[in-house]
């Protein structure tokens, strides 16, 4: 009898996968559940239906000064073929 009880408990534990318990989507949740896109809110909703943006919650990007910077900001779609000494040597 105790062996059957232990086997039943083991089967019950095996049925519930820990990976599926972590996944919660809007289809598996209650009607009013909204998961979102993993973004932090930038403000709050008012009682009259408006939205107030809080400046402290906005992202602050720090961009360095790129004056006299030698590299270009993008790669050209039409690259120029340049032969170097390493590429021109035959591979042994």
PDB file of N, CA, C and O in Angstrom:
ATOM      1  N   UNK A   1       0.804  -1.208   0.000  1.00  0.00           N
ATOM      2  CA  UNK A   1       0.000   0.000   0.000  1.00  0.00           C
ATOM      3  C   UNK A   1       0.848   1.275   0.000  1.00  0.00           C
ATOM      4  O   UNK A   1       0.565   2.178  -0.788  1.00  0.00           O
ATOM      5  N   UNK A   2       1.874   1.390   0.846  1.00  0.00           N
ATOM      6  CA  UNK A   2       2.683   2.605   0.816  1.00  0.00           C
ATOM      7  C   UNK A   2       3.412   2.792  -0.514  1.00  0.00           C
ATOM      8  O   UNK A   2       3.646   3.919  -0.948  1.00  0.00           O
ATOM      9  N   UNK A   3       3.772   1.670  -1.161  1.00  0.00           N
ATOM     10  CA  UNK A   3       4.464   1.781  -2.439  1.00  0.00           C
ATOM     11  C   UNK A   3       3.547   2.384  -3.504  1.00  0.00           C
ATOM     12  O   UNK A   3       3.998   3.176  -4.332  1.00  0.00           O
ATOM     13  N   UNK A   4       2.266   2.016  -3.487  1.00  0.00           N
ATOM     14  CA  UNK A   4       1.308   2.574  -4.438  1.00  0.00           C
ATOM     15  C   UNK A   4       1.075   4.059  -4.193  1.00  0.00           C
ATOM     16  O   UNK A   4       0.884   4.833  -5.131  1.00  0.00           O
ATOM     17  N   UNK A   5       1.093   4.444  -2.930  1.00  0.00           N
ATOM     18  CA  UNK A   5       0.914   5.855  -2.585  1.00  0.00           C
ATOM     19  C   UNK A   5       2.101   6.680  -3.076  1.00  0.00           C
ATOM     20  O   UNK A   5       1.926   7.778  -3.603  1.00  0.00           O
ATOM     21  N   UNK A   6       3.290   6.152  -2.902  1.00  0.00           N
ATOM     22  CA  UNK A   6       4.493   6.854  -3.356  1.00  0.00           C
ATOM     23  C   UNK A   6       4.511   6.947  -4.881  1.00  0.00           C
ATOM     24  O   UNK A   6       4.902   7.972  -5.441  1.00  0.00           O
ATOM     25  N   UNK A   7       4.085   5.874  -5.550  1.00  0.00           N
ATOM     26  CA  UNK A   7       4.041   5.887  -7.012  1.00  0.00           C
ATOM     27  C   UNK A   7       3.023   6.911  -7.520  1.00  0.00           C
ATOM     28  O   UNK A   7       3.274   7.599  -8.509  1.00  0.00           O
ATOM     29  N   UNK A   8       1.884   7.011  -6.850  1.00  0.00           N
ATOM     30  CA  UNK A   8       0.871   7.997  -7.241  1.00  0.00           C
ATOM     31  C   UNK A   8       1.351   9.416  -7.064  1.00  0.00           C
ATOM     32  O   UNK A   8       1.081  10.274  -7.904  1.00  0.00           O
ATOM     33  N   UNK A   9       2.056   9.674  -5.988  1.00  0.00           N
ATOM     34  CA  UNK A   9       2.614  11.010  -5.756  1.00  0.00           C
ATOM     35  C   UNK A   9       3.672  11.335  -6.803  1.00  0.00           C
ATOM     36  O   UNK A   9       3.758  12.464  -7.286  1.00  0.00           O
ATOM     37  N   UNK A  10       4.475  10.333  -7.145  1.00  0.00           N
ATOM     38  CA  UNK A  10       5.512  10.550  -8.158  1.00  0.00           C
ATOM     39  C   UNK A  10       4.887  10.863  -9.514  1.00  0.00           C
ATOM     40  O   UNK A  10       5.386  11.714 -10.250  1.00  0.00           O
ATOM     41  N   UNK A  11       3.784  10.170  -9.843  1.00  0.00           N
ATOM     42  CA  UNK A  11       3.103  10.440 -11.112  1.00  0.00           C
ATOM     43  C   UNK A  11       2.512  11.841 -11.139  1.00  0.00           C
ATOM     44  O   UNK A  11       2.572  12.526 -12.159  1.00  0.00           O
ATOM     45  N   UNK A  12       1.941  12.264 -10.019  1.00  0.00           N
ATOM     46  CA  UNK A  12       1.359  13.605  -9.950  1.00  0.00           C
ATOM     47  C   UNK A  12       2.433  14.675 -10.098  1.00  0.00           C
ATOM     48  O   UNK A  12       2.200  15.703 -10.734  1.00  0.00           O
ATOM     49  N   UNK A  13       3.594  14.445  -9.524  1.00  0.00           N
ATOM     50  CA  UNK A  13       4.683  15.414  -9.636  1.00  0.00           C
ATOM     51  C   UNK A  13       5.237  15.446 -11.056  1.00  0.00           C
ATOM     52  O   UNK A  13       5.681  16.494 -11.526  1.00  0.00           O
ATOM     53  N   UNK A  14       5.215  14.302 -11.742  1.00  0.00           N
ATOM     54  CA  UNK A  14       5.738  14.225 -13.086  1.00  0.00           C
ATOM     55  C   UNK A  14       4.827  14.929 -14.086  1.00  0.00           C
ATOM     56  O   UNK A  14       5.315  15.431 -15.099  1.00  0.00           O
ATOM     57  N   UNK A  15       3.536  14.980 -13.839  1.00  0.00           N
ATOM     58  CA  UNK A  15       2.593  15.590 -14.768  1.00  0.00           C
ATOM     59  C   UNK A  15       2.779  17.108 -14.854  1.00  0.00           C
ATOM     60  O   UNK A  15       2.638  17.684 -15.933  1.00  0.00           O
ATOM     61  N   UNK A  16       3.086  17.744 -13.758  1.00  0.00           N
ATOM     62  CA  UNK A  16       3.241  19.192 -13.735  1.00  0.00           C
ATOM     63  C   UNK A  16       4.678  19.548 -14.095  1.00  0.00           C
ATOM     64  O   UNK A  16       5.599  19.357 -13.301  1.00  0.00           O
ATOM     65  N   UNK A  17       4.846  20.052 -15.271  1.00  0.00           N
ATOM     66  CA  UNK A  17       6.183  20.431 -15.711  1.00  0.00           C
ATOM     67  C   UNK A  17       6.500  21.830 -15.191  1.00  0.00           C
ATOM     68  O   UNK A  17       5.659  22.721 -15.309  1.00  0.00           O
ATOM     69  N   UNK A  18       7.658  22.049 -14.632  1.00  0.00           N
ATOM     70  CA  UNK A  18       7.977  23.379 -14.110  1.00  0.00           C
ATOM     71  C   UNK A  18       8.105  24.431 -15.212  1.00  0.00           C
ATOM     72  O   UNK A  18       7.874  25.614 -14.964  1.00  0.00           O
ATOM     73  N   UNK A  19       8.471  24.010 -16.428  1.00  0.00           N
ATOM     74  CA  UNK A  19       8.611  24.995 -17.499  1.00  0.00           C
ATOM     75  C   UNK A  19       7.251  25.523 -17.940  1.00  0.00           C
ATOM     76  O   UNK A  19       7.137  26.694 -18.303  1.00  0.00           O
ATOM     77  N   UNK A  20       6.220  24.686 -17.916  1.00  0.00           N
ATOM     78  CA  UNK A  20       4.905  25.144 -18.358  1.00  0.00           C
ATOM     79  C   UNK A  20       4.225  25.999 -17.298  1.00  0.00           C
ATOM     80  O   UNK A  20       3.312  26.760 -17.618  1.00  0.00           O
ATOM     81  N   UNK A  21       4.648  25.892 -16.049  1.00  0.00           N
ATOM     82  CA  UNK A  21       4.047  26.708 -15.009  1.00  0.00           C
ATOM     83  C   UNK A  21       4.514  28.162 -15.101  1.00  0.00           C
ATOM     84  O   UNK A  21       3.798  29.070 -14.680  1.00  0.00           O
ATOM     85  N   UNK A  22       5.707  28.385 -15.648  1.00  0.00           N
ATOM     86  CA  UNK A  22       6.238  29.744 -15.772  1.00  0.00           C
ATOM     87  C   UNK A  22       5.588  30.511 -16.916  1.00  0.00           C
ATOM     88  O   UNK A  22       5.533  31.740 -16.886  1.00  0.00           O
ATOM     89  N   UNK A  23       5.092  29.791 -17.932  1.00  0.00           N
ATOM     90  CA  UNK A  23       4.536  30.442 -19.111  1.00  0.00           C
ATOM     91  C   UNK A  23       3.113  30.879 -18.800  1.00  0.00           C
ATOM     92  O   UNK A  23       2.255  30.041 -18.522  1.00  0.00           O
ATOM     93  N   UNK A  24       2.856  32.165 -18.844  1.00  0.00           N
ATOM     94  CA  UNK A  24       1.523  32.689 -18.628  1.00  0.00           C
ATOM     95  C   UNK A  24       1.227  33.683 -19.738  1.00  0.00           C
ATOM     96  O   UNK A  24       1.816  34.762 -19.803  1.00  0.00           O
ATOM     97  N   UNK A  25       0.316  33.304 -20.598  1.00  0.00           N
ATOM     98  CA  UNK A  25      -0.065  34.177 -21.700  1.00  0.00           C
ATOM     99  C   UNK A  25      -1.481  34.671 -21.476  1.00  0.00           C
ATOM    100  O   UNK A  25      -2.138  34.279 -20.511  1.00  0.00           O
ATOM    101  N   UNK A  26      -1.948  35.529 -22.365  1.00  0.00           N
ATOM    102  CA  UNK A  26      -3.296  36.055 -22.227  1.00  0.00           C
ATOM    103  C   UNK A  26      -4.340  34.984 -22.517  1.00  0.00           C
ATOM    104  O   UNK A  26      -5.498  35.138 -22.128  1.00  0.00           O
ATOM    105  N   UNK A  27      -3.958  33.902 -23.191  1.00  0.00           N
ATOM    106  CA  UNK A  27      -4.913  32.820 -23.453  1.00  0.00           C
ATOM    107  C   UNK A  27      -5.081  31.916 -22.240  1.00  0.00           C
ATOM    108  O   UNK A  27      -6.142  31.315 -22.067  1.00  0.00           O
ATOM    109  N   UNK A  28      -4.065  31.806 -21.401  1.00  0.00           N
ATOM    110  CA  UNK A  28      -4.141  30.931 -20.233  1.00  0.00           C
ATOM    111  C   UNK A  28      -4.529  31.683 -18.967  1.00  0.00           C
ATOM    112  O   UNK A  28      -4.726  31.064 -17.921  1.00  0.00           O
ATOM    113  N   UNK A  29      -4.639  32.970 -19.038  1.00  0.00           N
ATOM    114  CA  UNK A  29      -4.888  33.799 -17.863  1.00  0.00           C
ATOM    115  C   UNK A  29      -6.344  34.266 -17.838  1.00  0.00           C
ATOM    116  O   UNK A  29      -7.089  34.000 -18.781  1.00  0.00           O
ATOM    117  N   UNK A  30      -6.754  34.952 -16.786  1.00  0.00           N
ATOM    118  CA  UNK A  30      -8.110  35.506 -16.739  1.00  0.00           C
ATOM    119  C   UNK A  30      -8.370  36.524 -17.849  1.00  0.00           C
ATOM    120  O   UNK A  30      -7.445  36.940 -18.548  1.00  0.00           O
ATOM    121  N   UNK A  31      -9.631  36.922 -18.005  1.00  0.00           N
ATOM    122  CA  UNK A  31     -10.018  37.792 -19.112  1.00  0.00           C
ATOM    123  C   UNK A  31      -9.323  39.153 -19.086  1.00  0.00           C
ATOM    124  O   UNK A  31      -8.956  39.678 -20.138  1.00  0.00           O
ATOM    125  N   UNK A  32      -9.143  39.718 -17.918  1.00  0.00           N
ATOM    126  CA  UNK A  32      -8.593  41.070 -17.835  1.00  0.00           C
ATOM    127  C   UNK A  32      -7.062  41.080 -17.740  1.00  0.00           C
ATOM    128  O   UNK A  32      -6.481  42.123 -17.440  1.00  0.00           O
ATOM    129  N   UNK A  33      -6.411  39.971 -17.981  1.00  0.00           N
ATOM    130  CA  UNK A  33      -4.955  39.905 -17.888  1.00  0.00           C
ATOM    131  C   UNK A  33      -4.326  40.453 -19.163  1.00  0.00           C
ATOM    132  O   UNK A  33      -4.695  40.052 -20.267  1.00  0.00           O
ATOM    133  N   UNK A  34      -3.374  41.372 -19.007  1.00  0.00           N
ATOM    134  CA  UNK A  34      -2.634  41.939 -20.125  1.00  0.00           C
ATOM    135  C   UNK A  34      -1.160  41.846 -19.802  1.00  0.00           C
ATOM    136  O   UNK A  34      -0.679  42.497 -18.874  1.00  0.00           O
ATOM    137  N   UNK A  35      -0.450  41.050 -20.554  1.00  0.00           N
ATOM    138  CA  UNK A  35       0.951  40.804 -20.257  1.00  0.00           C
ATOM    139  C   UNK A  35       1.844  41.955 -20.699  1.00  0.00           C
ATOM    140  O   UNK A  35       2.786  42.304 -19.987  1.00  0.00           O
ATOM    141  N   UNK A  36       1.576  42.545 -21.839  1.00  0.00           N
ATOM    142  CA  UNK A  36       2.408  43.631 -22.328  1.00  0.00           C
ATOM    143  C   UNK A  36       3.612  43.115 -23.093  1.00  0.00           C
ATOM    144  O   UNK A  36       3.692  41.929 -23.411  1.00  0.00           O
ATOM    145  N   UNK A  37       4.529  43.990 -23.383  1.00  0.00           N
ATOM    146  CA  UNK A  37       5.715  43.654 -24.173  1.00  0.00           C
ATOM    147  C   UNK A  37       7.000  43.858 -23.378  1.00  0.00           C
ATOM    148  O   UNK A  37       8.031  44.211 -23.951  1.00  0.00           O
ATOM    149  N   UNK A  38       6.951  43.646 -22.096  1.00  0.00           N
ATOM    150  CA  UNK A  38       8.125  43.752 -21.229  1.00  0.00           C
ATOM    151  C   UNK A  38       8.688  45.174 -21.230  1.00  0.00           C
ATOM    152  O   UNK A  38       9.904  45.364 -21.212  1.00  0.00           O
ATOM    153  N   UNK A  39       7.811  46.157 -21.250  1.00  0.00           N
ATOM    154  CA  UNK A  39       8.221  47.559 -21.213  1.00  0.00           C
ATOM    155  C   UNK A  39       7.781  48.179 -19.895  1.00  0.00           C
ATOM    156  O   UNK A  39       6.735  47.823 -19.352  1.00  0.00           O
ATOM    157  N   UNK A  40       8.565  49.088 -19.394  1.00  0.00           N
ATOM    158  CA  UNK A  40       8.201  49.777 -18.167  1.00  0.00           C
ATOM    159  C   UNK A  40       7.340  50.987 -18.511  1.00  0.00           C
ATOM    160  O   UNK A  40       7.607  51.665 -19.503  1.00  0.00           O
ATOM    161  N   UNK A  41       6.323  51.269 -17.721  1.00  0.00           N
ATOM    162  CA  UNK A  41       5.465  52.418 -18.037  1.00  0.00           C
ATOM    163  C   UNK A  41       6.219  53.733 -17.838  1.00  0.00           C
ATOM    164  O   UNK A  41       7.076  53.851 -16.963  1.00  0.00           O
ATOM    165  N   UNK A  42       5.877  54.716 -18.670  1.00  0.00           N
ATOM    166  CA  UNK A  42       6.533  56.024 -18.582  1.00  0.00           C
ATOM    167  C   UNK A  42       5.673  57.040 -17.848  1.00  0.00           C
ATOM    168  O   UNK A  42       6.055  58.206 -17.745  1.00  0.00           O
ATOM    169  N   UNK A  43       4.533  56.630 -17.343  1.00  0.00           N
ATOM    170  CA  UNK A  43       3.651  57.550 -16.645  1.00  0.00           C
ATOM    171  C   UNK A  43       2.527  56.795 -15.956  1.00  0.00           C
ATOM    172  O   UNK A  43       2.682  55.640 -15.557  1.00  0.00           O
ATOM    173  N   UNK A  44       1.370  57.485 -15.822  1.00  0.00           N
ATOM    174  CA  UNK A  44       0.230  56.837 -15.164  1.00  0.00           C
ATOM    175  C   UNK A  44      -1.064  57.366 -15.768  1.00  0.00           C
ATOM    176  O   UNK A  44      -1.095  58.442 -16.367  1.00  0.00           O
ATOM    177  N   UNK A  45      -2.131  56.591 -15.601  1.00  0.00           N
ATOM    178  CA  UNK A  45      -3.446  56.965 -16.109  1.00  0.00           C
ATOM    179  C   UNK A  45      -4.164  57.816 -15.070  1.00  0.00           C
ATOM    180  O   UNK A  45      -4.073  57.554 -13.871  1.00  0.00           O
ATOM    181  N   UNK A  46      -4.877  58.833 -15.534  1.00  0.00           N
ATOM    182  CA  UNK A  46      -5.658  59.683 -14.635  1.00  0.00           C
ATOM    183  C   UNK A  46      -7.074  59.118 -14.511  1.00  0.00           C
ATOM    184  O   UNK A  46      -7.449  58.196 -15.235  1.00  0.00           O
ATOM    185  N   UNK A  47      -7.839  59.670 -13.605  1.00  0.00           N
ATOM    186  CA  UNK A  47      -9.205  59.190 -13.385  1.00  0.00           C
ATOM    187  C   UNK A  47     -10.123  59.533 -14.557  1.00  0.00           C
ATOM    188  O   UNK A  47     -11.123  58.850 -14.782  1.00  0.00           O
ATOM    189  N   UNK A  48      -9.793  60.579 -15.299  1.00  0.00           N
ATOM    190  CA  UNK A  48     -10.635  61.003 -16.404  1.00  0.00           C
ATOM    191  C   UNK A  48     -10.215  60.402 -17.741  1.00  0.00           C
ATOM    192  O   UNK A  48     -10.703  60.830 -18.787  1.00  0.00           O
ATOM    193  N   UNK A  49      -9.339  59.439 -17.722  1.00  0.00           N
ATOM    194  CA  UNK A  49      -8.949  58.754 -18.949  1.00  0.00           C
ATOM    195  C   UNK A  49      -7.723  59.309 -19.626  1.00  0.00           C
ATOM    196  O   UNK A  49      -7.361  58.851 -20.710  1.00  0.00           O
ATOM    197  N   UNK A  50      -7.080  60.268 -19.027  1.00  0.00           N
ATOM    198  CA  UNK A  50      -5.861  60.824 -19.621  1.00  0.00           C
ATOM    199  C   UNK A  50      -4.631  60.030 -19.211  1.00  0.00           C
ATOM    200  O   UNK A  50      -4.720  59.056 -18.463  1.00  0.00           O
ATOM    201  N   UNK A  51      -3.511  60.452 -19.703  1.00  0.00           N
ATOM    202  CA  UNK A  51      -2.244  59.798 -19.375  1.00  0.00           C
ATOM    203  C   UNK A  51      -1.206  60.878 -19.107  1.00  0.00           C
ATOM    204  O   UNK A  51      -1.010  61.775 -19.927  1.00  0.00           O
ATOM    205  N   UNK A  52      -0.547  60.791 -17.969  1.00  0.00           N
ATOM    206  CA  UNK A  52       0.459  61.774 -17.581  1.00  0.00           C
ATOM    207  C   UNK A  52       1.832  61.118 -17.689  1.00  0.00           C
ATOM    208  O   UNK A  52       2.077  60.076 -17.081  1.00  0.00           O
ATOM    209  N   UNK A  53       2.722  61.727 -18.460  1.00  0.00           N
ATOM    210  CA  UNK A  53       4.083  61.207 -18.622  1.00  0.00           C
ATOM    211  C   UNK A  53       4.961  61.815 -17.544  1.00  0.00           C
ATOM    212  O   UNK A  53       5.003  63.033 -17.373  1.00  0.00           O
ATOM    213  N   UNK A  54       5.659  60.960 -16.824  1.00  0.00           N
ATOM    214  CA  UNK A  54       6.578  61.396 -15.771  1.00  0.00           C
ATOM    215  C   UNK A  54       7.982  61.470 -16.380  1.00  0.00           C
ATOM    216  O   UNK A  54       8.491  60.450 -16.843  1.00  0.00           O
ATOM    217  N   UNK A  55       8.623  62.645 -16.395  1.00  0.00           N
ATOM    218  CA  UNK A  55       9.942  62.780 -17.036  1.00  0.00           C
ATOM    219  C   UNK A  55      11.023  61.902 -16.412  1.00  0.00           C
ATOM    220  O   UNK A  55      11.966  61.509 -17.098  1.00  0.00           O
ATOM    221  N   UNK A  56      10.900  61.588 -15.119  1.00  0.00           N
ATOM    222  CA  UNK A  56      11.903  60.751 -14.472  1.00  0.00           C
ATOM    223  C   UNK A  56      11.862  59.312 -14.976  1.00  0.00           C
ATOM    224  O   UNK A  56      12.852  58.589 -14.869  1.00  0.00           O
ATOM    225  N   UNK A  57      10.723  58.894 -15.524  1.00  0.00           N
ATOM    226  CA  UNK A  57      10.586  57.520 -16.007  1.00  0.00           C
ATOM    227  C   UNK A  57      10.974  57.365 -17.475  1.00  0.00           C
ATOM    228  O   UNK A  57      11.050  56.240 -17.969  1.00  0.00           O
ATOM    229  N   UNK A  58      11.221  58.461 -18.179  1.00  0.00           N
ATOM    230  CA  UNK A  58      11.631  58.382 -19.572  1.00  0.00           C
ATOM    231  C   UNK A  58      13.087  57.945 -19.666  1.00  0.00           C
ATOM    232  O   UNK A  58      13.894  58.312 -18.812  1.00  0.00           O
ATOM    233  N   UNK A  59      13.441  57.161 -20.695  1.00  0.00           N
ATOM    234  CA  UNK A  59      14.843  56.746 -20.832  1.00  0.00           C
ATOM    235  C   UNK A  59      15.739  57.927 -21.190  1.00  0.00           C
ATOM    236  O   UNK A  59      15.349  58.794 -21.972  1.00  0.00           O
ATOM    237  N   UNK A  60      16.918  57.957 -20.625  1.00  0.00           N
ATOM    238  CA  UNK A  60      17.885  59.023 -20.860  1.00  0.00           C
ATOM    239  C   UNK A  60      19.090  58.415 -21.566  1.00  0.00           C
ATOM    240  O   UNK A  60      19.863  57.674 -20.958  1.00  0.00           O
ATOM    241  N   UNK A  61      19.246  58.724 -22.829  1.00  0.00           N
ATOM    242  CA  UNK A  61      20.343  58.176 -23.613  1.00  0.00           C
ATOM    243  C   UNK A  61      21.516  59.144 -23.587  1.00  0.00           C
ATOM    244  O   UNK A  61      21.358  60.328 -23.885  1.00  0.00           O
ATOM    245  N   UNK A  62      22.682  58.644 -23.233  1.00  0.00           N
ATOM    246  CA  UNK A  62      23.899  59.446 -23.211  1.00  0.00           C
ATOM    247  C   UNK A  62      24.674  59.126 -24.484  1.00  0.00           C
ATOM    248  O   UNK A  62      25.162  58.010 -24.661  1.00  0.00           O
ATOM    249  N   UNK A  63      24.783  60.114 -25.365  1.00  0.00           N
ATOM    250  CA  UNK A  63      25.448  59.927 -26.652  1.00  0.00           C
ATOM    251  C   UNK A  63      26.767  60.688 -26.621  1.00  0.00           C
ATOM    252  O   UNK A  63      26.780  61.878 -26.309  1.00  0.00           O
ATOM    253  N   UNK A  64      27.870  60.028 -26.936  1.00  0.00           N
ATOM    254  CA  UNK A  64      29.163  60.736 -26.915  1.00  0.00           C
ATOM    255  C   UNK A  64      29.283  61.706 -28.086  1.00  0.00           C
ATOM    256  O   UNK A  64      28.585  61.572 -29.091  1.00  0.00           O
ATOM    257  N   UNK A  65      30.169  62.675 -27.944  1.00  0.00           N
ATOM    258  CA  UNK A  65      30.425  63.652 -28.990  1.00  0.00           C
ATOM    259  C   UNK A  65      31.278  62.996 -30.078  1.00  0.00           C
ATOM    260  O   UNK A  65      32.393  62.553 -29.803  1.00  0.00           O
ATOM    261  N   UNK A  66      30.770  62.930 -31.299  1.00  0.00           N
ATOM    262  CA  UNK A  66      31.459  62.228 -32.387  1.00  0.00           C
ATOM    263  C   UNK A  66      32.045  63.179 -33.426  1.00  0.00           C
ATOM    264  O   UNK A  66      32.200  62.800 -34.587  1.00  0.00           O
ATOM    265  N   UNK A  67      32.369  64.390 -33.032  1.00  0.00           N
ATOM    266  CA  UNK A  67      33.023  65.303 -33.977  1.00  0.00           C
ATOM    267  C   UNK A  67      34.444  64.820 -34.222  1.00  0.00           C
ATOM    268  O   UNK A  67      35.116  64.351 -33.304  1.00  0.00           O
ATOM    269  N   UNK A  68      34.892  64.935 -35.458  1.00  0.00           N
ATOM    270  CA  UNK A  68      36.226  64.475 -35.900  1.00  0.00           C
ATOM    271  C   UNK A  68      36.425  62.985 -35.676  1.00  0.00           C
ATOM    272  O   UNK A  68      37.538  62.538 -35.399  1.00  0.00           O
ATOM    273  N   UNK A  69      35.369  62.232 -35.793  1.00  0.00           N
ATOM    274  CA  UNK A  69      35.447  60.775 -35.638  1.00  0.00           C
ATOM    275  C   UNK A  69      35.710  60.165 -37.002  1.00  0.00           C
ATOM    276  O   UNK A  69      35.037  60.524 -37.968  1.00  0.00           O
ATOM    277  N   UNK A  70      36.664  59.259 -37.112  1.00  0.00           N
ATOM    278  CA  UNK A  70      37.118  58.753 -38.394  1.00  0.00           C
ATOM    279  C   UNK A  70      36.174  57.729 -39.020  1.00  0.00           C
ATOM    280  O   UNK A  70      36.091  57.662 -40.247  1.00  0.00           O
ATOM    281  N   UNK A  71      35.473  56.946 -38.242  1.00  0.00           N
ATOM    282  CA  UNK A  71      34.619  55.898 -38.798  1.00  0.00           C
ATOM    283  C   UNK A  71      33.282  56.463 -39.253  1.00  0.00           C
ATOM    284  O   UNK A  71      32.804  57.469 -38.728  1.00  0.00           O
ATOM    285  N   UNK A  72      32.691  55.799 -40.236  1.00  0.00           N
ATOM    286  CA  UNK A  72      31.385  56.197 -40.751  1.00  0.00           C
ATOM    287  C   UNK A  72      30.290  55.502 -39.937  1.00  0.00           C
ATOM    288  O   UNK A  72      30.546  54.448 -39.355  1.00  0.00           O
ATOM    289  N   UNK A  73      29.086  56.061 -39.882  1.00  0.00           N
ATOM    290  CA  UNK A  73      28.036  55.474 -39.063  1.00  0.00           C
ATOM    291  C   UNK A  73      27.362  54.257 -39.683  1.00  0.00           C
ATOM    292  O   UNK A  73      26.582  53.594 -39.000  1.00  0.00           O
ATOM    293  N   UNK A  74      27.622  53.939 -40.926  1.00  0.00           N
ATOM    294  CA  UNK A  74      26.972  52.795 -41.561  1.00  0.00           C
ATOM    295  C   UNK A  74      27.942  52.150 -42.538  1.00  0.00           C
ATOM    296  O   UNK A  74      28.988  52.709 -42.868  1.00  0.00           O
ATOM    297  N   UNK A  75      27.568  50.963 -42.990  1.00  0.00           N
ATOM    298  CA  UNK A  75      28.365  50.241 -43.972  1.00  0.00           C
ATOM    299  C   UNK A  75      27.709  50.429 -45.326  1.00  0.00           C
ATOM    300  O   UNK A  75      26.492  50.293 -45.450  1.00  0.00           O
ATOM    301  N   UNK A  76      28.490  50.737 -46.331  1.00  0.00           N
ATOM    302  CA  UNK A  76      27.968  50.970 -47.665  1.00  0.00           C
ATOM    303  C   UNK A  76      27.407  49.685 -48.260  1.00  0.00           C
ATOM    304  O   UNK A  76      27.920  48.596 -48.002  1.00  0.00           O
ATOM    305  N   UNK A  77      26.342  49.817 -49.064  1.00  0.00           N
ATOM    306  CA  UNK A  77      25.773  48.649 -49.730  1.00  0.00           C
ATOM    307  C   UNK A  77      26.576  48.249 -50.952  1.00  0.00           C
ATOM    308  O   UNK A  77      26.427  47.134 -51.451  1.00  0.00           O
ATOM    309  N   UNK A  78      27.417  49.133 -51.438  1.00  0.00           N
ATOM    310  CA  UNK A  78      28.268  48.853 -52.597  1.00  0.00           C
ATOM    311  C   UNK A  78      29.732  48.942 -52.155  1.00  0.00           C
ATOM    312  O   UNK A  78      30.383  49.960 -52.391  1.00  0.00           O
ATOM    313  N   UNK A  79      30.253  47.901 -51.523  1.00  0.00           N
ATOM    314  CA  UNK A  79      31.635  47.990 -51.028  1.00  0.00           C
ATOM    315  C   UNK A  79      32.642  47.944 -52.177  1.00  0.00           C
ATOM    316  O   UNK A  79      32.395  47.332 -53.216  1.00  0.00           O
ATOM    317  N   UNK A  80      33.760  48.591 -51.970  1.00  0.00           N
ATOM    318  CA  UNK A  80      34.852  48.612 -52.941  1.00  0.00           C
ATOM    319  C   UNK A  80      35.802  47.480 -52.583  1.00  0.00           C
ATOM    320  O   UNK A  80      36.194  47.318 -51.428  1.00  0.00           O
ATOM    321  N   UNK A  81      36.167  46.694 -53.605  1.00  0.00           N
ATOM    322  CA  UNK A  81      37.081  45.580 -53.348  1.00  0.00           C
ATOM    323  C   UNK A  81      38.491  46.129 -53.145  1.00  0.00           C
ATOM    324  O   UNK A  81      39.017  46.851 -53.991  1.00  0.00           O
ATOM    325  N   UNK A  82      39.085  45.780 -52.021  1.00  0.00           N
ATOM    326  CA  UNK A  82      40.429  46.224 -51.702  1.00  0.00           C
ATOM    327  C   UNK A  82      41.272  44.984 -51.458  1.00  0.00           C
ATOM    328  O   UNK A  82      40.947  44.171 -50.593  1.00  0.00           O
ATOM    329  N   UNK A  83      42.343  44.835 -52.209  1.00  0.00           N
ATOM    330  CA  UNK A  83      43.232  43.697 -52.021  1.00  0.00           C
ATOM    331  C   UNK A  83      44.313  44.067 -51.017  1.00  0.00           C
ATOM    332  O   UNK A  83      44.993  45.084 -51.157  1.00  0.00           O
ATOM    333  N   UNK A  84      44.456  43.238 -50.025  1.00  0.00           N
ATOM    334  CA  UNK A  84      45.521  43.434 -49.045  1.00  0.00           C
ATOM    335  C   UNK A  84      46.594  42.394 -49.282  1.00  0.00           C
ATOM    336  O   UNK A  84      46.406  41.480 -50.085  1.00  0.00           O
ATOM    337  N   UNK A  85      47.712  42.520 -48.598  1.00  0.00           N
ATOM    338  CA  UNK A  85      48.810  41.568 -48.792  1.00  0.00           C
ATOM    339  C   UNK A  85      48.430  40.190 -48.267  1.00  0.00           C
ATOM    340  O   UNK A  85      48.878  39.182 -48.814  1.00  0.00           O
ATOM    341  N   UNK A  86      47.620  40.125 -47.225  1.00  0.00           N
ATOM    342  CA  UNK A  86      47.211  38.833 -46.679  1.00  0.00           C
ATOM    343  C   UNK A  86      46.262  38.133 -47.623  1.00  0.00           C
ATOM    344  O   UNK A  86      46.356  36.915 -47.775  1.00  0.00           O
ATOM    345  N   UNK A  87      45.351  38.847 -48.266  1.00  0.00           N
ATOM    346  CA  UNK A  87      44.374  38.233 -49.156  1.00  0.00           C
ATOM    347  C   UNK A  87      44.964  37.840 -50.498  1.00  0.00           C
ATOM    348  O   UNK A  87      44.472  36.911 -51.138  1.00  0.00           O
ATOM    349  N   UNK A  88      46.012  38.532 -50.937  1.00  0.00           N
ATOM    350  CA  UNK A  88      46.588  38.240 -52.254  1.00  0.00           C
ATOM    351  C   UNK A  88      47.521  37.034 -52.214  1.00  0.00           C
ATOM    352  O   UNK A  88      47.814  36.476 -53.271  1.00  0.00           O
ATOM    353  N   UNK A  89      47.997  36.610 -51.062  1.00  0.00           N
ATOM    354  CA  UNK A  89      48.886  35.454 -50.966  1.00  0.00           C
ATOM    355  C   UNK A  89      48.079  34.168 -51.122  1.00  0.00           C
ATOM    356  O   UNK A  89      46.962  34.080 -50.613  1.00  0.00           O
ATOM    357  N   UNK A  90      48.625  33.172 -51.815  1.00  0.00           N
ATOM    358  CA  UNK A  90      47.891  31.894 -51.953  1.00  0.00           C
ATOM    359  C   UNK A  90      47.866  31.149 -50.622  1.00  0.00           C
ATOM    360  O   UNK A  90      48.792  31.241 -49.817  1.00  0.00           O
ATOM    361  N   UNK A  91      46.787  30.417 -50.418  1.00  0.00           N
ATOM    362  CA  UNK A  91      46.620  29.644 -49.168  1.00  0.00           C
ATOM    363  C   UNK A  91      47.338  28.311 -49.330  1.00  0.00           C
ATOM    364  O   UNK A  91      47.160  27.630 -50.340  1.00  0.00           O
ATOM    365  N   UNK A  92      48.140  27.936 -48.353  1.00  0.00           N
ATOM    366  CA  UNK A  92      48.902  26.678 -48.433  1.00  0.00           C
ATOM    367  C   UNK A  92      48.169  25.568 -47.731  1.00  0.00           C
ATOM    368  O   UNK A  92      48.653  24.437 -47.692  1.00  0.00           O
TER     369      UNK A  92
END
